[in-house]
């Protein structure tokens, strides 16, 4: 959606996805908690694709399934992960 160029939009999405991998690795290095790391990776990766949700890249690369998945299903998965994370965190504090 940035420049209506599918190649550039895909490069931006992949760059943001790489940043989310790096951030997740840092979170794992600091906390050593795999669930927390995967939760943050899932949220950031979803945001990487949501940035270009209206882009022509999904049509040109035949990734319509990814567009629907990142818009409709992935946020629900992220909400479930966040709820589970805070539920487990509160149980450990009691």
C-alpha distances in whole Angstrom, upper triangle without the diagonal:
4,6,5,8,8,11,9,7,10,12,10,11,14,15,14,16,19,19,20,22,24,24,26,28,29,29,32,34,34,35,36,35,33,32,30,28,27,26,24,22,21,20,18,17,16,14,12,11,10,8,5,7,6,4,7,9,11,12,13,14,16,15,15,17,15,13,16,18,15,15,18,21,20,20,23,24,23,25,28,28,28,31,33,32,34,36,38,38,40,42,43,43,46
4,6,8,9,11,8,7,10,11,9,11,14,14,13,16,18,18,19,22,23,23,25,28,28,29,31,33,34,35,36,35,33,32,31,29,28,27,24,23,22,21,18,18,17,14,13,12,12,9,7,10,9,8,10,11,13,15,15,16,19,18,18,20,18,16,19,20,18,18,21,23,22,22,25,26,25,27,30,29,29,32,34,33,35,38,39,38,40,43,43,44,47
4,5,8,10,7,7,11,12,10,13,15,15,16,18,20,20,22,24,25,26,28,30,31,32,34,36,37,38,39,38,36,35,34,32,31,30,28,26,25,24,22,20,20,18,16,15,15,12,10,13,11,9,10,11,14,15,14,16,19,18,19,22,20,18,21,23,20,20,24,26,25,25,29,29,28,30,33,33,33,36,38,37,38,41,42,42,44,47,47,47,50
4,6,9,8,7,11,12,12,13,16,17,17,19,21,22,23,25,27,28,29,31,33,33,35,37,38,39,40,39,37,36,35,32,31,30,28,26,26,24,22,21,20,18,16,15,15,13,10,11,9,6,7,8,11,12,11,14,16,16,16,19,18,16,19,21,19,19,22,25,24,24,28,29,28,30,33,33,33,36,38,37,39,41,42,42,45,47,47,48,51
4,6,5,6,9,10,11,12,14,15,17,18,20,21,23,24,26,27,29,30,32,33,35,36,38,39,39,38,36,36,35,32,31,30,29,26,26,25,23,21,20,19,16,15,16,14,11,13,12,8,7,7,11,12,10,12,15,15,16,19,18,16,20,22,20,20,24,26,25,26,29,29,29,31,34,33,34,37,38,38,40,42,43,43,45,48,48,49,52
4,6,5,6,9,10,10,12,14,15,16,18,20,21,22,24,26,27,28,30,31,33,34,36,37,37,36,34,33,32,30,28,28,27,24,23,23,21,18,18,18,15,13,15,13,10,12,11,7,6,4,8,9,7,8,11,11,13,16,14,13,17,19,17,18,22,23,22,23,27,27,26,29,31,31,32,35,36,36,38,40,41,41,44,46,46,47,50
4,5,5,6,9,10,11,12,14,15,16,18,20,21,23,24,26,27,29,30,31,33,35,36,36,35,33,33,32,29,28,28,26,24,23,23,21,18,19,18,15,14,16,15,12,14,14,10,9,7,10,12,9,9,13,13,16,18,16,16,20,20,19,21,24,25,23,25,28,28,27,31,33,32,33,36,37,36,38,41,41,41,44,46,46,47,50
4,5,5,6,9,10,10,12,14,15,16,18,20,21,22,24,26,27,28,30,31,33,34,35,34,32,32,31,28,27,27,25,23,23,22,19,17,18,17,14,13,15,13,10,14,14,10,11,9,12,14,12,12,16,15,17,20,17,17,20,21,19,20,24,25,23,24,28,28,27,30,32,31,31,35,36,35,37,40,40,40,43,45,45,46,49
4,5,5,6,9,10,11,12,14,15,17,18,20,21,22,24,26,27,29,30,32,33,33,32,30,30,29,26,25,25,23,20,20,19,17,15,15,14,11,10,11,9,7,10,10,7,8,6,10,12,11,11,14,13,15,17,14,13,17,18,15,17,20,22,20,21,24,24,23,26,29,28,28,32,33,32,34,37,37,37,40,42,42,43,46
4,5,5,6,8,10,10,12,14,15,16,18,20,21,22,24,25,27,29,30,31,31,30,28,28,27,24,23,23,21,18,18,18,16,13,14,14,10,9,12,11,8,11,12,9,10,6,9,11,10,9,12,11,13,15,12,12,16,16,15,17,20,21,19,20,24,23,22,26,28,27,27,31,32,31,33,36,36,36,39,41,41,42,45
4,5,5,6,9,10,10,12,14,15,16,18,20,21,23,24,26,27,29,30,30,30,28,28,27,24,23,23,21,18,19,19,16,14,15,15,11,11,14,12,11,14,15,12,13,10,13,15,14,12,16,14,17,19,16,16,20,19,17,19,23,23,21,22,26,25,24,27,29,28,28,32,33,31,34,36,36,36,39,41,41,42,45
4,5,5,6,8,10,11,12,14,15,16,18,20,21,22,24,26,27,28,29,29,27,27,25,22,22,22,19,17,17,17,14,12,13,12,8,9,11,9,9,12,14,11,13,11,13,16,15,14,17,15,18,19,16,15,19,19,16,18,21,22,19,20,24,23,22,25,27,26,26,30,31,29,31,34,34,34,37,39,39,40,43
4,5,5,6,9,10,10,12,14,15,16,18,20,21,22,24,26,27,27,26,24,24,23,20,19,19,17,14,14,14,11,9,10,9,5,6,9,8,7,10,12,11,13,10,11,15,14,13,15,13,15,16,12,12,16,15,12,15,18,18,16,17,20,20,19,22,24,22,23,27,27,26,29,31,32,32,34,36,36,37,41
4,5,5,6,9,10,10,12,14,15,16,18,20,21,23,24,25,25,25,23,23,22,19,18,19,17,14,14,15,12,9,12,12,8,9,12,11,11,14,16,14,15,12,13,16,16,13,16,14,16,17,13,14,18,17,14,17,20,20,17,19,22,21,20,23,25,23,24,28,28,27,29,32,32,32,35,37,36,38,41
4,5,5,6,9,10,11,12,14,15,17,18,20,21,23,24,25,25,23,23,22,19,18,19,16,14,15,15,12,10,13,12,8,11,13,12,12,15,18,16,17,15,16,20,19,17,20,17,20,20,17,17,21,20,17,19,23,22,19,20,24,23,21,24,26,24,24,28,29,27,29,32,32,31,35,37,36,37,40
4,5,5,6,9,10,10,12,14,15,16,18,20,21,22,23,22,21,21,19,16,16,16,13,11,12,12,8,8,10,8,5,8,11,9,11,14,16,15,18,15,16,20,20,18,20,17,19,19,16,16,19,18,14,17,20,20,17,17,21,20,17,21,23,21,21,25,25,24,26,29,29,28,31,33,33,34,37
4,5,5,6,9,10,11,12,14,15,16,18,20,21,21,20,18,18,17,14,13,14,12,9,10,11,7,5,9,9,6,8,11,11,12,14,17,16,18,15,16,19,19,17,19,16,18,18,14,15,18,16,13,16,19,18,15,16,19,18,16,19,21,19,20,23,24,22,25,27,27,27,30,32,31,33,36
4,5,5,6,9,10,11,13,14,15,17,19,20,20,20,18,19,18,14,14,16,13,10,12,13,10,9,12,12,9,12,15,14,15,18,21,19,21,18,19,22,22,19,21,19,21,21,17,19,21,19,17,20,22,22,18,19,22,20,19,22,24,21,22,25,25,24,26,29,28,28,31,33,32,33,37
4,5,5,6,9,10,11,12,14,15,17,18,19,19,18,19,17,14,14,15,12,10,12,12,9,9,12,11,9,12,15,14,16,18,21,20,22,20,21,24,24,22,24,21,23,23,19,20,23,21,18,20,23,22,19,19,22,21,18,21,23,20,20,24,24,22,24,28,27,26,29,31,30,31,35
4,5,5,6,9,10,10,12,14,15,16,17,16,15,15,13,10,10,11,8,6,9,9,5,6,10,9,8,11,13,13,15,17,21,20,23,20,20,24,24,22,23,20,22,21,17,18,20,18,15,18,20,19,15,16,19,17,14,18,19,17,17,21,21,19,21,24,23,23,26,28,27,28,32
4,5,5,6,9,10,10,12,14,15,15,15,13,14,13,10,10,12,9,6,10,11,9,8,12,13,11,14,16,17,18,20,23,23,25,22,22,25,25,22,24,21,23,22,18,20,22,19,17,20,22,21,17,18,21,18,16,20,20,17,18,22,21,19,22,25,24,23,27,28,27,29,32
4,5,5,6,9,10,11,12,14,15,15,14,16,14,11,12,14,11,9,13,13,11,11,15,15,13,16,19,18,20,22,26,25,27,24,24,28,28,25,27,24,26,26,22,23,25,23,20,23,25,24,20,21,24,21,19,22,23,20,20,24,23,21,23,26,25,24,27,29,28,29,32
4,5,5,6,9,10,11,12,13,14,13,14,12,9,11,12,8,8,11,11,9,11,14,13,13,16,18,18,20,22,25,25,28,25,25,29,29,27,28,25,27,26,22,23,25,23,20,22,24,23,19,19,22,20,17,19,21,18,17,21,21,18,20,23,22,21,24,26,25,26,29
4,5,5,6,9,10,10,11,11,9,11,9,5,7,9,6,6,9,10,9,10,13,14,14,16,18,19,21,23,26,26,28,26,25,29,29,27,28,25,26,25,21,23,24,21,19,22,23,21,17,18,20,17,15,18,18,15,15,19,18,15,18,21,20,19,22,24,23,24,27
4,5,5,6,9,10,10,11,10,12,11,7,10,12,10,9,13,14,12,13,17,17,17,19,21,22,24,26,29,29,31,28,28,31,31,28,30,27,29,27,24,26,27,24,22,25,27,24,21,21,23,21,18,21,22,18,18,22,21,18,21,23,21,21,24,26,24,25,29
4,5,5,6,9,10,11,12,14,11,9,12,13,11,11,15,15,13,15,18,18,18,21,23,23,25,27,30,30,32,30,30,34,34,31,33,30,31,30,26,28,29,27,24,27,28,26,23,23,25,22,20,22,23,19,19,22,21,18,20,23,22,20,24,25,23,24,28
4,5,5,6,8,8,9,11,8,6,10,10,8,9,13,13,12,14,17,17,18,21,22,22,25,27,30,30,33,30,30,34,34,32,33,29,31,29,26,27,28,25,23,25,26,25,21,21,22,20,17,19,20,16,15,19,18,15,17,20,18,16,20,21,20,21,24
4,5,5,5,6,7,9,8,6,9,11,10,10,14,15,14,16,19,19,20,22,24,25,27,28,32,32,34,31,31,35,35,32,33,30,32,30,26,28,29,26,24,27,28,25,22,22,23,20,18,20,20,16,17,19,18,15,17,20,17,16,20,21,19,21,24
4,6,6,9,10,13,11,9,13,15,13,14,17,18,17,19,22,22,22,25,27,27,30,31,35,34,37,34,34,37,37,35,36,33,35,33,29,31,32,29,27,30,31,29,25,25,27,24,22,24,24,20,20,23,21,18,20,23,20,19,23,24,21,22,26
4,6,9,11,13,11,10,14,15,13,15,18,18,18,20,22,22,23,26,27,28,30,32,35,35,38,35,35,39,39,37,38,35,36,34,31,32,33,30,28,30,31,29,26,25,27,24,21,23,23,20,19,22,20,17,18,21,19,17,20,22,19,20,23
4,5,8,10,8,8,12,13,12,14,17,17,17,20,22,22,23,26,27,28,31,32,35,36,38,36,35,39,40,37,38,34,36,34,30,32,32,29,27,29,30,28,24,24,25,22,20,21,21,17,16,19,17,14,15,18,15,13,17,18,15,16,20
4,6,9,9,8,11,13,13,14,17,18,18,20,22,23,24,26,28,29,32,32,36,36,39,36,35,39,39,36,37,34,35,33,30,32,32,29,27,30,30,28,24,25,25,22,20,22,21,17,18,20,18,14,17,19,16,15,18,19,16,18,21
4,6,6,6,9,10,11,12,14,16,17,18,20,22,23,25,26,27,30,30,34,35,37,34,33,37,38,35,35,32,33,31,28,30,30,26,25,27,27,25,21,22,22,19,17,18,17,14,14,16,14,11,14,15,12,12,15,16,14,16,19
4,5,5,6,9,10,10,12,14,15,16,18,20,21,23,24,26,28,28,32,32,35,32,31,34,35,32,32,29,30,27,25,27,27,23,22,25,25,22,19,20,20,17,15,17,16,12,14,16,13,11,15,16,13,14,17,18,16,19,22
4,5,5,6,9,10,10,12,14,15,16,18,20,21,22,24,27,27,30,31,33,31,29,33,34,31,31,28,29,26,23,25,25,21,20,23,22,19,16,17,17,13,12,14,12,9,10,12,10,8,11,13,10,11,15,15,14,17,20
4,6,5,6,9,10,11,12,14,15,17,18,20,21,23,25,26,29,30,33,30,29,33,34,32,32,28,29,27,24,25,25,22,20,22,22,20,17,16,17,14,12,13,13,9,9,12,10,7,10,12,11,10,14,15,14,16,19
4,5,5,6,9,10,11,12,14,15,16,19,20,21,24,24,28,28,31,28,27,31,32,29,30,26,27,25,22,24,24,21,19,22,22,20,16,17,18,15,12,15,15,11,12,15,13,11,14,16,14,14,18,19,18,20,23
4,5,5,6,9,10,10,12,14,15,17,18,20,22,22,26,26,29,26,25,28,29,27,27,23,24,22,19,21,21,18,16,19,19,17,13,14,15,12,10,13,13,9,11,14,12,11,14,16,15,15,19,20,19,21,24
4,5,5,6,9,10,11,13,14,16,16,19,21,21,25,26,28,26,25,28,30,27,27,23,24,22,19,20,20,17,15,17,17,15,12,11,12,9,7,10,10,6,7,10,10,8,11,14,13,13,17,18,18,20,22
4,5,5,6,8,10,11,12,14,15,17,19,20,24,24,27,25,24,28,29,26,27,23,24,22,19,20,21,18,15,17,18,16,13,12,14,12,9,11,13,9,9,13,13,11,13,16,16,15,18,20,20,21,24
4,5,5,6,8,10,10,12,14,15,18,18,22,22,25,22,21,25,26,23,24,20,22,20,17,18,19,16,14,16,18,16,12,13,15,12,10,13,14,11,12,16,15,13,16,19,18,18,22,23,23,24,27
4,6,5,6,9,10,11,12,14,16,16,20,21,23,21,19,23,24,22,22,18,19,17,14,15,16,13,10,13,14,12,8,9,11,9,7,10,11,9,10,14,14,13,16,18,18,18,21,23,23,25,27
4,6,5,6,9,10,10,12,15,15,19,20,23,21,20,23,25,23,23,19,20,18,15,15,16,13,10,12,14,12,9,8,11,9,6,9,11,9,9,13,14,13,15,18,18,18,21,23,23,24,27
4,5,5,6,9,10,11,13,14,18,18,21,19,19,23,24,22,23,19,20,19,15,15,17,15,11,13,16,15,11,11,14,13,10,13,15,13,13,16,17,16,18,21,21,21,23,26,25,27,30
4,5,5,7,9,10,12,13,16,16,19,16,16,20,20,18,19,16,17,16,12,13,14,12,9,12,14,13,10,11,14,12,10,14,16,14,15,18,19,18,20,23,23,23,26,28,28,29,32
4,5,5,6,9,11,10,14,15,18,16,15,18,20,18,18,14,15,14,10,10,12,9,6,8,11,10,7,7,11,10,9,12,14,13,14,17,18,17,20,22,23,23,26,27,28,29,32
4,5,5,6,9,10,13,14,17,16,15,19,20,19,20,16,17,16,13,12,14,12,8,10,13,13,10,9,13,13,11,13,16,15,15,18,20,19,20,23,24,24,26,29,29,30,33
4,6,6,8,9,13,12,15,13,13,17,18,16,18,15,16,16,12,12,14,13,9,11,15,15,12,12,16,15,14,17,19,18,18,21,23,22,23,26,27,27,29,31,32,33,36
4,5,6,6,10,10,12,11,10,14,15,14,14,11,12,12,8,8,11,10,7,9,12,13,10,11,15,15,14,17,19,18,19,22,23,23,25,27,28,28,31,33,33,35,37
4,5,5,8,10,13,12,11,15,17,16,16,13,13,13,10,8,10,10,7,7,11,12,10,10,14,14,13,15,18,18,18,21,23,23,24,27,28,28,30,32,33,34,37
4,6,8,9,12,12,12,16,17,17,18,15,15,16,13,11,13,14,10,11,14,16,14,13,17,18,16,18,21,21,21,24,26,25,26,29,30,30,32,35,35,36,38
4,6,5,9,8,9,12,13,13,15,12,12,14,11,9,12,13,10,11,15,16,15,15,19,19,18,21,23,23,23,26,28,28,29,32,33,33,35,37,38,39,42
4,6,9,9,8,11,13,13,14,11,10,12,10,6,9,11,8,8,11,14,13,13,16,18,17,19,22,22,22,25,27,27,28,31,32,32,34,37,38,39,41
4,7,9,8,10,12,14,14,12,11,13,12,9,11,13,12,10,14,17,16,16,20,21,21,22,25,26,26,28,30,31,32,34,36,36,38,40,41,42,44
4,5,7,8,9,11,12,11,11,14,12,9,13,15,13,13,16,18,18,19,22,23,22,25,27,27,28,30,32,32,34,36,37,38,40,42,43,44,46
4,5,5,6,9,10,10,10,13,13,10,14,16,15,15,18,20,20,21,24,25,25,27,30,30,31,33,35,35,37,39,40,41,43,45,45,47,49
4,5,5,6,8,8,9,12,11,10,13,15,14,15,18,19,19,20,23,24,24,26,28,28,29,32,33,33,35,38,38,39,41,43,44,45,48
4,6,5,6,5,5,8,7,7,10,12,11,12,15,16,16,18,21,21,22,24,26,26,27,30,31,31,34,36,36,37,40,41,42,44,46
4,6,5,6,6,10,10,9,12,14,14,15,17,19,19,21,24,24,25,27,29,29,31,33,34,35,37,39,40,41,43,45,46,47,49
4,6,8,9,12,12,12,15,17,17,18,20,22,22,24,26,26,27,30,31,31,33,36,36,37,39,41,42,43,45,47,47,49,51
4,6,8,11,10,11,14,15,15,17,19,20,20,22,25,24,25,28,29,29,31,34,34,34,37,39,39,40,43,44,45,47,49
4,6,8,9,10,12,13,15,16,18,18,19,21,23,23,24,27,28,28,30,33,33,34,37,38,39,40,42,44,44,46,49
4,5,5,7,9,10,11,13,14,15,15,18,20,19,21,23,25,25,27,29,30,30,33,34,35,36,39,40,41,43,45
4,5,5,6,8,10,11,12,13,14,17,18,19,20,22,24,24,26,28,29,30,32,34,35,36,38,40,41,43,45
4,5,5,6,8,10,10,11,12,15,16,16,18,20,21,22,24,26,26,28,30,31,32,34,36,37,38,40,42
4,5,5,6,8,10,10,10,13,15,14,15,18,19,20,22,24,24,25,28,29,30,31,34,35,36,38,40
4,6,5,6,9,10,10,12,14,15,16,18,20,20,22,24,25,26,28,30,31,32,34,36,37,38,40
4,6,5,6,7,9,11,12,13,15,17,18,19,21,23,24,25,27,28,30,31,33,34,36,38,39
4,5,5,5,6,9,10,10,12,14,15,16,18,20,21,22,24,25,27,28,30,31,33,34,36
4,6,6,5,7,10,10,10,13,15,15,16,19,20,21,23,24,26,27,29,30,31,33,35
4,6,7,7,9,11,12,13,15,16,17,19,21,22,23,25,27,28,29,31,33,34,36
4,6,6,7,10,11,12,13,15,17,18,19,21,23,24,25,27,28,30,32,33,35
4,6,5,6,9,10,11,13,15,16,17,19,20,21,23,24,26,27,29,31,32
4,5,5,6,9,10,10,12,14,15,16,18,20,21,22,24,26,27,29,31
4,5,5,6,9,10,10,12,14,15,17,18,20,21,22,24,26,27,29
4,5,5,6,9,10,11,12,14,16,16,18,20,21,23,24,26,27
4,5,5,6,9,10,11,12,14,15,16,18,20,21,23,24,26
4,5,5,6,9,10,10,12,14,15,16,18,20,21,23,25
4,5,5,6,9,10,11,12,14,15,16,18,20,21,23
4,5,5,6,8,10,10,12,14,15,16,18,20,21
4,5,5,6,9,10,10,12,14,15,17,18,20
4,5,5,6,8,10,10,12,14,15,17,19
4,5,5,6,9,10,11,12,14,15,17
4,6,5,6,8,10,11,12,14,16
4,5,5,6,9,10,11,12,15
4,5,5,6,9,10,11,13
4,5,5,6,9,10,11
4,5,5,6,9,10
4,5,5,6,9
4,5,5,7
4,5,5
4,6
4
